[in-house]
Amino acid sequence: MFLCIFCNSAAYFWLFMRALTTIVFLIISNVFMTFAWYGHLRFRDMEWMKGAGLFTVILLSWGMAFFEYLFQVPANRAGFTGEGGPFNLVQLKTIQEAISLTIFVIFSVVVFKQRLEWNHIAGFVLIILAVYLIFRK
């Protein structure tokens, strides 16, 4: 179903498109979420934010989180079986968490220059295994 070359009907094509829309929107949503939740920790490095108080940082983070919701809500609606999408609620949450952790790892390495250790990689392998188990029929 997820490789559209195997879509043998229009119904499968539209399910594929809803799955793709869901995943792309969740990726965009999680980029905004990660910057809202953790990006503010780098604000002190920015000249224009050096004197900002906690309330200002909260407002800026909330503003970024607004854009997260502009993508997250439509992603969940497009993907949820109750709305005509291809994923049940557990699958939808599993996709979101896997994307969230992937975005976070990229963010922590690129923005915070964190080093990935072997145990981080092992943990992510287990998360991939969890995704496999959730989607297994």
N, C-alpha and C positions, 0 to 999 in steps of 0.2 A: 504493500500500500504506500510506503513512503518513498519508493523510487518510482517516479511517475511513468517511467518507460513500461512499467507493469500495469499501469492503469488501463483496464480494459473497458471502462465505461465512463460516461460523464460524471456519474455519482462518485466514483473513485477519484477522478480528477479533482472534483470540488473538495472532497475530504483531504486529499493531498495538499491542495492550496490552503485550506484552513489550518492544517498541521504546520505548513511552512510559515504562514502568517503568524501563527501562535509562537513558534520558535524565534522568528526574527524579532517580533515585538517584545518577547521576554528578554532577548539579548539586549535590545535598546533600553528597556525598562531597568534591567540590572546594572547597566553602565551608569545610569542616573542614580540608582539606589546606592551603588558603591561610592560614588562621589559624594552623595548626600551624607552617608553614614561615616565615611572615613576620609574623604577629601579635605574636610575642614581641619584635619590634623596637620595639613601642609600650609594652611592659611598664614601661619606665622612667618613662613619663608617669603611671602609676597609683600612687597613694600606697601601696597595700598591697604593691607589687612593687619599690619603690625599692631596698631592701637585698638583693634576691634575688641569689643567686650563679648562676653558669652551670649548675650541676647542677640547681638548682631549676627554672630556665627549661627545661632539657632535659626534665625530668620532666613539666612542664606541657604542653610541646609534644607529647611522646609521648602524653600522655593525650588531647589533642585528636586526634592522628593515629589513635588507637584508634577513635574515632567515624567517622573517614574510612573505615576498613576495614569497619566495620559496614554501610556503604552501597556501597562500591566492589566488594567481593566478590560480593554478590548482584546488583549491576548487571551485572557481567561475565558471571555465570552466566545471568542472564535474557536477555542480549543475544546471546550467542555461539551460532552455528549448531550447534556440537557439543553444545550443551545444549538445542537446540530453538528458539533465538532467531533473529532475522532478520539478524544481522550477522556477517560473517566477522571474523577476528582483526584484519586491517588496518583495516577499517571501524570496529571497536570502538575501537581505539587512536586513530584519527583523530578520532572523536567525543569521546573523553576529552580529547585535546589541545586541540581547539577550545573545549570547555567550560572547561577549565582556564585557557586564556588569556583567555577572556571574563570569568570570575570574577576573575582576577588584575587585569585592567584596571579593573573596577569597584572592587575592593578598593583598588588603588593610588590611584585618584581620590578615593574616599570617605574612606578611613582615613588615607592618607598625603598627601592633597591634591596629588598629582602632576598635572601638566598634560600632556594628550595633545598631542603634536606631530604635524605632518603626516606625518613618516616612520613614526611608530607606526601611524597610521591606514593608510598605504600598506602596511605590513607585515601588518596584519590583513586587508586586502583580499586580499593574496597567500595568506594562510592559508585564507581562504574559497575562493579559487580551488583551493587544494590539496585541500580537502574535496570540492569539486565533481569534481575529477579522480579522486580515490580512489573515489567512488561512481558514476562514469560506467561504464556497461556497454559 
